[in-house]
Amino acid sequence: METDKEIICDSNIISNYNLSFKKVKKKSEITKYIGKDLKIILYISIISSIIIIITRNSLSQITKRKEISDRYFNLEKIDNNQQQQINQIKQMILRIYNKLSINNENQQFSLNQTKQMILRMYNIIYNNNQYKQFSQTLNQTKQMILKMYDNISINSQNQKVTQSINQTKLMISRMYNRLSINSQYQQFTQAINQKYIEEQKFFCDNINFLSNNEFENQITKANINFNNKSYYINIFSSSDVVSSSIRKIKRWEGSSTLKLLEALNFYKNKTKLKNEDLYILDIGANIGWYSFYLGKNGYKIMSFEPTERNFYILRKNYCLNKDINITIINKGIYTSEKKCNYYEHLGNKGNGMVICNQRNDIPKCLKKKSIVTLTRLSNFIPFLSQKHVALMKIDVEGSEEAVILSGIELITKHHIPFIFLELCPSNLRLHNGNTTKFLEIFENNGYKISTSGFFDKKYVSIKYLEKLIIVNLYIIYTKILE
C-alpha cells in the first residue's frame, strides 16, 4: 500500500523525465525533480518561440526592405528607359529640323524622308506609352506630331513647300522644348511621389526596427499647444535652443509663426485657393517646428534638412503626425551638387553650419560633426513651377545666398510671394557671401524687405541691414498687394 512517506517509482515513468534514480522516499521530491525539469523545458520553449518570432519579423523586414529596394531599382530602370526614349526622340527631332533646313534644294525628297522619320518617332512614343508618368508629355507630343505630319502631307500636295517647312520647323521647336521641360518635370514628380514619401511611410511602419539608439537617447516627446493647435513632436532632451523653448512654452518663435500664417491666409484669399493647394518650402527645417505647425493648418510642405540627426527627428515627427502632407528630403540646398562638412554648435545640438570651402576662421563654438549631401534648388523647379508655392522659409546659417542663387528662377520668374529668412552677415561672409549683393537680388525683382512683418510696410534699406548682427527678414513680392 502506498504511503506519502515511501513511494516506489515506476522506472519507465522516471525515465521519461530523465531522472536517474530508482527510488524516492518522499512524494515532494518527485515533484521537485519533475517540476525543475518541466521549468527547464518551458523556458527553452519560450526562448525558442521568441527566437522564432524575432527571426520571422527580421525576415519580414528584410523582405519589405528588399521589396522597396527592388521597387526603387525598377523605378530607376524605368527612368533610364524613359530618358533613353526621350533622348532618341530629341535626336530624331534635331535630325528632322536639320534635314528641313539643309535640303531645301530637293524639298519634296526632304519632306518624304521627314515623314518617314516622324512615323518612326511616333512609333517609339506609342510603344513606350506604358510609362504612365510620361503620358501627358507623350499625348501632347503625339498630337503635335500628327499635326506636323498632316501639315507636310497636305501642303506638299498643294506645292506650298516653303510654308510647310516653316510651319513644321516651328512645331518641331515647340515639341523639342516641351520634351526637354516635361521630361525633367515628370521624372522629378515620380521621385517625389514614390521615393521620398514611400520611404517615410516605410520608416513609420518599421520604426521599432529602424530606430537609432544613439539618437533615441537624445530626444523626448513634447506637446505643442499653440494658437488652437495641439499635437506632439519629438525634440532634443537637452542642449538645444528650439527644443528648450518648445519644452517650456510649447512653441518656438510664436510671433514669426503667426505672421507666416497671416501671409498664407492673405494669399489664399487673394487667389481663391484652398490651404491644400498651397506649397511651402522649409529650407533648413531643423526639427520641424515651422513644417509641422503650418502642415497642421492644411498646407503642403516640402522640407529640406541635410543633417542625419535632425532628419531622423523629422521622420519620427511625421510618424506622430501622419495627417499632414509633408515631403522630407535629407539634403541641403546649395549652388551645386556636392558633399560638404557640417559643423555642429557645441551649445545648440539642432543648430550648425554647412561649410564647403576651406577656412581658418571657423568659430570655436562649431565642431566638425559629419559630411552632408547638398543639391540645387533648380532641380526641383520643374516640379514646383506646376504648383502654387506661397512661402519659402530659409534658415541655413549663412548659406542663404547660395540657396537663392541655386533656384533663382523662383525669384526672377515665378515670384514666390513671401520669403522668410534669418540673416546673419558674419555667417554669410563665412560662405563668401555678400550682404548687399544678396539683398539686391530681391530689390531688383520687385520685392521689399521688412524686419517686423510682411504687411506693415516698414521697409528697411540694405545699408541698415548690413549693420545688424542677426535678424529675421520678411520679404514680400509687392505686386501681390495690388
KADACOR-V754626 format. One line per field, one symbol per residue. phi: phi as a letter, one per 30 degrees, with the letter a starting at -180 (. if undefined). psi: psi as a letter, one per 40 degrees, with the letter a starting at -180 (. if undefined). burial: + if it has 9 or more other ideal C-beta (glycine too) atoms within 8 Angstrom, else -. A space follows every 50 residues. Layout:
# KADACOR-V754626
phi->???
psi->???
burial->???
This chain:
# KADACOR-V754626
phi->.dbddbbccdddddddciccccbbdbddddeddddddddddddddddddd ddddddddddddddddddddddddddddedddddddddddddddddeddd dddddbdddddddddddddddddedddcdddddcdddddddddddddddd ddddddddicdeddddddddddddddddddddddddddeddddcdddddd ddeddbddccdcdddedcbbcbccbbhicbacbdbddahaddddddddbi abheddddddddddddddddcicceddccbcccidhcjededddddcjdd bbccbddddddddeddddddbddccbcccdbccbdadacbdcccddcaed clbcbccdbccdeddcbdcacbccbcdddcdedddcccdcbbcbbbhjce ddddddbeddcdcdhedbbbbccbedddddcidbedddddedddbicbcb cbldcdhcdcdddddddddaadcccbdddddd
psi->hiiddhhhhhddddddefhfidhhdidddddddddddddddddddddddd dddddddddddddddddddddddddddddddddddddddddddddddddd ddfedgdddddddddddddddddddddfedgddedddddddddddddddd dddddddefgddddddddddddddddddddddddddddddddddcddddd dddddfddeeihddddeeiiiihhghfehhiiiiiieifhddddddddef ihfdddddddddddddddddefiideehihhghgebefdddddddeeeih hhhhhdhddddddddddddegeeigihhhfiihaeihihihhhihdegde iahhhdihiefhieehhhdihihiiidddeddddeeighdhhhhgefeed dddddefddddddeghdhhhihhhddddddffihdddddddddefeiihi eeideefgiiidddddeidhihhhhhhdeee.
burial->------+-+----+--+-+----+-+--++--++--+------------- ------++--+--++--+--++--+--++-+++-++-+++-++++++-++ --++--+--++-+++-++++++-++--+--+-+++-++-+++-++++++- +++-++----+--++-+++-++++++-+++++++++++++++-+++++++ -+++-++-------+--++-++-+-+--+-++++++---+-++-++---+ +-++-+++++++++-+++------+--++++++++++++++++++++-++ +++++++-+++++++++++++--+-++++-++++-----++++++--+++ ++++++-----+---+-----+++++++-++++++---++++++++++++ +++++++++++--++++++++++++-+++++-+-+-+++++++-+-++++ +-++-------+--++-+--++++++++-+--
